[in-house]
Amino acid sequence: MANRTIHDTIEVMTKYLYFPIKAKLFTNLDTKLKSLFKRKLEGKLITKFASLLLLVFATLLLSGCDKKNDYSSLSRILARGYINVGTIFGPTNYYTTANGFAGFEYELAKKYADSLNVELRIIPSYSLNELFIKLNTGEVDLLAASLSKTEKRLQRFRFAPSYETISQKLVFKQGNIRPRKVADLAGKLMVTTGSSYVENLEKLKLTHSELTWQETIEFDSEELLAKVLSGEIDYTVIDSNNLAINRSYYPEISIGFSINKPEPLAWMVSKNSHDDILASLIEFFGIVHHDGTLLALDDKYYGHIEQFNYVETRTFIKAVATTLPKYQHFFEKYAQEIDWRLLAAISYQESHWNPTARSYTGVRGMMMLTLATAKQMGIKSRLDTEQSIRGGAKYFKRMIAMMPDRIPRPDRIWFALASYNIGFGHLNDARIITQRQGGDPDRWVEVKTRLPLLQQKKYYKKTKHGYARGEEPVHYVDNIRRYYDTLSWLDNKAKEQAHALRLAQELQVLEQKEKAQQASQLDIELLEQELAVQPTLEVVKEADKDSKK
């Protein structure tokens, strides 16, 4: 019990010391203690500090015999009721939204914590090296940060079972000369320090001595993409899954070549961690592989961005800047409980924000309503922009409400979108086929693979509503999800810039006020000096008069 208390005391002391300083402190501990003992009689405070350092030194010696006790174990996690998971800020791992936290790694870590019935405590960072230190010191129990299994990392850490395979892409700006191999690189290449990119580049350098690059701890992958676009650097390296997300925002980013063979991603634990935590991770990943959890998460974050269209993405981004502002207030007004950006994305997929759009099937307007649907929604003119948006929003909300309560978000939304496109009856036919084939009819990732079967006679002849062009709602939903992601990102960036501008303006006003106050204070001081000098001048004048007399 006493040893545990001493250990906790050391943890508190060392937690806030920078790692190299800690090493230096304990290396020079003996010298510092001798110096302190020489001044022992100078005061009680110094004596107490020396005693504490001796205690730390002795405890370190004792704990060296059983160092493994300081590291993660499943029993320790269960006893304290929470798990510390380290991760990197970013679109594939962990980020904040208006509705809370999100990210593939965050959601998977949350499911693991729930399986243990403990609280999830995320410890995010911008630095991989910082996370490695925290893992080795026991500050985090594991790392869930889209980490590749590499040879060097396997020597330093242990890994849970793999859950995804990615490749690393060297990227450049669209319009520049495409490098197809290492020998084609003719510019500045920069990558993040501590990343697996460095390890793979070092391997390439063994056969390409001319290869050079710079490493940075200041910028993350997304910031390096922005630097490629601005021309500050010529190339960077990024994981294929991260690139798929970012190309929706940065369509001018192009792929040169892969710098490595595909690598598995996995969670990382310390070499010194107890075997029980790794055993629990093996069991957990076995379950989520089998029950479809990983498949659903993969579809949620990556399923709709597998196909990238440069022209389409650029056209949409341009429309957001030039066309959307004319209609945004209508989307905000009628979206209500749903995200207005989702409603806008539906409208763009339907009409490209063209109020007079018309399809060969007879649907018309901003939300491309049929005549029957417009009548049901109380819309008199489908070509009236506001009426069309109001009717489309009302109809989409009805589709959401028709979904069974057991279907959670976001699947509920994707089902509603499919119904908006193909009809509720055909969607239910696809869900029934999914169930007959042993799939989960309440998961979009499962149903979307069966929707195209509605075009095959051997399937649709056994359905209630018959033939349907089942591939269309799959593409429809994927497109809307891409537009929604891009619009949300652009909108958030605009809000961040507006906030930064307001802060800069407020700072400028404060500086101006401060300058005015300083000037005012200076005037007061000069006046006071003048008033102080005035009596002296009067005395001098009087003395001068007396001397003349």
C-alpha positions, -999 to 999 in steps of 0.1 A, spaced: 0 0 0 28 24 9 47 15 -23 15 23 -43 12 57 -26 49 65 -33 44 55 -69 14 78 -73 34 107 -58 62 101 -83 36 100 -112 22 134 -101 57 149 -99 70 135 -131 39 140 -152 45 177 -156 82 174 -163 94 175 -199 109 141 -207 145 151 -213 144 172 -182 132 142 -161 162 122 -173 186 149 -165 170 154 -131 175 118 -120 210 115 -136 222 144 -115 202 135 -84 232 124 -63 250 157 -69 220 177 -61 214 158 -29 250 163 -17 246 200 -23 214 201 -4 228 182 26 256 208 28 229 234 33 208 212 55 208 235 85 198 265 64 161 258 67 134 233 71 121 238 35 154 227 20 155 197 43 120 186 33 128 189 -4 160 168 0 141 142 18 115 141 -10 142 137 -36 158 108 -16 124 92 -14 120 95 -52 154 80 -58 149 51 -35 115 44 -50 129 43 -85 154 18 -74 127 -4 -58 103 -1 -87 131 -12 -111 127 -47 -99 90 -48 -110 88 -21 -137 60 -38 -155 36 -29 -127 36 7 -138 22 -1 -172 -12 -8 -186 -32 -39 -176 -68 -48 -181 -73 -54 -144 -60 -19 -136 -83 -4 -162 -114 -22 -148 -105 -13 -113 -103 24 -119 -133 25 -143 -118 43 -173 -93 37 -201 -69 64 -215 -66 62 -252 -41 83 -271 -48 95 -306 -39 122 -332 -62 151 -341 -75 146 -376 -104 135 -399 -96 98 -397 -90 97 -359 -107 123 -337 -123 157 -342 -151 178 -328 -184 185 -344 -215 205 -335 -229 173 -321 -199 161 -301 -168 141 -310 -163 120 -342 -137 100 -361 -132 64 -371 -107 57 -343 -128 76 -317 -159 56 -324 -140 23 -324 -123 32 -291 -157 41 -277 -170 7 -286 -140 -10 -270 -145 10 -238 -182 1 -238 -174 -36 -242 -153 -33 -210 -180 -12 -193 -156 16 -185 -154 53 -194 -134 64 -225 -109 92 -219 -93 104 -251 -58 119 -248 -54 137 -282 -22 152 -295 -7 167 -326 26 148 -322 32 110 -326 65 112 -307 46 127 -278 21 99 -279 49 73 -280 64 88 -248 30 88 -231 25 51 -240 59 41 -227 54 61 -194 19 46 -189 0 79 -192 -21 63 -220 -31 26 -221 -31 23 -258 -28 43 -290 -57 43 -316 -44 67 -343 -43 50 -377 -9 36 -370 9 14 -396 26 -18 -385 62 -12 -395 94 -31 -388 108 -4 -365 76 0 -345 73 -38 -340 107 -37 -323 95 -10 -299 58 -18 -294 31 -45 -295 1 -43 -318 -35 -55 -316 -50 -73 -347 -52 -52 -379 -85 -37 -389 -76 -20 -422 -49 -19 -449 -37 14 -464 -9 26 -487 11 58 -485 8 82 -514 33 108 -525 11 137 -536 16 169 -556 -5 198 -569 -27 193 -600 -11 210 -630 25 204 -620 46 177 -636 35 143 -622 63 124 -605 59 87 -613 89 74 -594 115 86 -569 139 97 -596 113 122 -609 112 142 -577 126 176 -583 115 198 -554 109 201 -517 94 170 -500 82 174 -464 66 149 -440 56 148 -404 82 138 -378 78 104 -361 54 91 -389 58 58 -407 65 79 -438 100 86 -425 107 49 -421 95 41 -456 115 70 -471 146 58 -453 141 24 -470 138 41 -504 169 61 -498 189 28 -496 183 24 -533 179 60 -542 207 80 -526 196 112 -542 163 112 -522 160 140 -497 132 153 -475 125 175 -445 107 165 -414 84 188 -394 68 187 -359 50 220 -366 25 209 -392 1 179 -395 -8 160 -427 -37 183 -436 -16 214 -431 11 199 -454 -15 194 -481 -24 231 -479 13 239 -482 15 218 -514 -14 237 -528 1 271 -519 34 261 -535 54 263 -503 64 227 -507 62 205 -538 54 171 -523 42 154 -491 32 119 -482 -2 109 -468 -21 77 -460 -46 66 -487 -76 67 -463 -67 102 -451 -62 114 -487 -96 100 -497 -113 123 -471 -92 154 -479 -96 153 -516 -132 163 -511 -119 196 -498 -86 198 -517 -95 184 -552 -62 199 -567 -42 173 -547 -30 146 -571 -13 113 -566 22 107 -579 30 72 -567 29 49 -537 60 49 -516 54 15 -500 35 -17 -503 1 -17 -485 5 -18 -447 -20 -29 -420 -33 -5 -394 -36 -15 -358 -38 -2 -323 -6 -1 -303 3 -10 -268 35 -8 -248 61 -36 -248 58 -35 -210 20 -37 -209 4 -68 -193 -7 -96 -216 -43 -93 -204 -49 -60 -222 -36 -74 -255 -57 -105 -250 -88 -83 -245 -80 -64 -278 -77 -97 -297 -111 -107 -285 -126 -73 -292 -114 -71 -328 -126 -107 -334 -161 -96 -324 -162 -64 -344 -149 -81 -374 -176 -108 -371 -206 -87 -362 -203 -61 -389 -192 -32 -366 -160 -26 -386 -178 -28 -419 -204 -2 -408 -177 22 -395 -157 18 -426 -188 27 -447 -196 56 -425 -163 73 -429 -150 60 -462 -178 42 -481 -190 72 -500 -156 86 -510 -140 56 -527 -146 72 -561 -131 106 -566 -142 129 -594 -119 160 -598 -143 180 -621 -174 172 -601 -157 182 -568 -143 215 -582 -177 223 -598 -194 218 -564 -169 239 -545 -174 267 -570 -212 265 -567 -209 267 -529 -191 301 -534 -212 315 -562 -247 300 -562 -255 288 -526 -254 322 -510 -286 332 -529 -306 303 -514 -288 294 -481 -314 314 -460 -342 291 -474 -323 259 -464 -316 273 -429 -352 284 -425 -369 251 -435 -343 225 -423 -352 231 -387 -342 199 -367 -321 186 -396 -288 201 -407 -294 228 -433 -262 217 -451 -277 182 -456 -308 197 -471 -286 219 -494 -266 188 -504 -299 170 -513 -309 200 -534 -276 201 -552 -278 164 -561 -313 169 -573 -310 201 -593 -275 216 -589 -294 245 -572 -312 254 -604 -348 265 -595 -361 257 -630 -345 223 -633 -365 196 -650 -361 158 -655 -373 136 -683 -394 118 -656 -414 150 -649 -399 161 -616 -391 198 -613 -376 226 -592 -348 230 -567 -358 198 -549 -371 180 -580 -405 171 -566 -431 150 -585 -464 166 -590 -480 142 -566 -455 148 -539 -458 186 -543 -495 183 -539 -491 161 -507 -467 187 -492 -491 216 -500 -468 231 -527 -486 251 -554 -456 259 -576 -427 236 -579 -407 263 -597 -410 287 -568 -376 283 -550 -389 288 -514 -419 265 -519 -398 238 -535 -373 239 -506 -401 239 -480 -418 209 -497 -385 190 -501 -376 195 -464 -411 184 -453 -410 153 -475 -375 143 -463 -385 147 -427 -415 124 -434 -391 98 -449 -370 99 -417 -400 95 -395 -411 64 -415 -379 46 -406 -383 21 -378 -372 35 -344 -346 8 -339 -325 21 -369 -299 46 -354 -283 76 -370 -266 80 -394 -281 48 -411 -315 63 -405 -306 93 -426 -291 72 -454 -322 51 -456 -344 82 -457 -323 96 -486 -327 63 -505 -364 65 -499 -364 101 -512 -349 88 -544 -364 54 -550 -394 53 -527 -401 37 -493 -416 5 -508 -386 -4 -529 -362 4 -500 -382 -21 -479 -380 -47 -506 -342 -44 -505 -342 -46 -467 -363 -78 -469 -338 -93 -494 -309 -83 -471 -326 -102 -442 -333 -133 -463 -296 -134 -472 -285 -133 -436 -276 -96 -435 -287 -68 -412 -317 -49 -427 -311 -20 -403 -276 -12 -416 -271 9 -447 -238 -8 -456 -256 -41 -459 -287 -29 -477 -269 -8 -502 -252 -39 -516 -287 -55 -522 -305 -25 -537 -290 -33 -572 -306 -67 -570 -340 -50 -576 -329 -48 -612 -326 -86 -615 -357 -105 -623 -350 -135 -601 -351 -111 -571 -376 -84 -580 -403 -109 -590 -404 -120 -554 -408 -85 -540 -439 -66 -532 -431 -35 -554 -413 -52 -582 -385 -38 -605 -365 -7 -595 -333 9 -607 -316 -1 -575 -281 12 -584 -294 48 -586 -302 53 -548 -267 39 -540 -250 65 -561 -275 91 -550 -268 86 -513 -230 84 -518 -231 117 -538 -251 135 -512 -228 123 -484 -198 137 -503 -215 170 -509 -225 172 -473 -190 165 -460 -175 191 -483 -201 217 -475 -198 211 -438 -160 215 -440 -162 247 -461 -189 261 -437 -168 253 -406 -137 268 -422 -156 300 -431 -169 302 -395 -133 297 -381 -120 325 -404 -149 348 -394 -142 341 -358 -105 348 -362 -113 381 -381 -136 392 -352 -109 385 -327 -84 404 -348 -108 434 -350 -115 433 -313 -78 432 -306 -73 462 -329 -100 481 -311 -85 473 -277 -50 484 -289 -65 517 -302 -82 522 -268 -50 515 -250 -31 539 -272 -58 566 -266 -56 560 -228 -18 562 -229 -20 594 -249 -46 608 -224 -24 597 -195 6 615 -211 -15 647 -215 -24 645 -178 12 640 -167 23 670 -189 -4 691 -174 5 681 -139 42 690 -147 31 723 -161 10 731 -131 39 720 -108 63 744 -126 38 773 -126 43 784 -89 80 783 -94 78 806 -124 56 830 -103 83 831 -75 110 838 -101 90 866 -116 84 882 -81 121 879 -73 130 895 -106 107 925 -98 122 929 -64 157 930 -78 148 957 -103 134 978 -75 
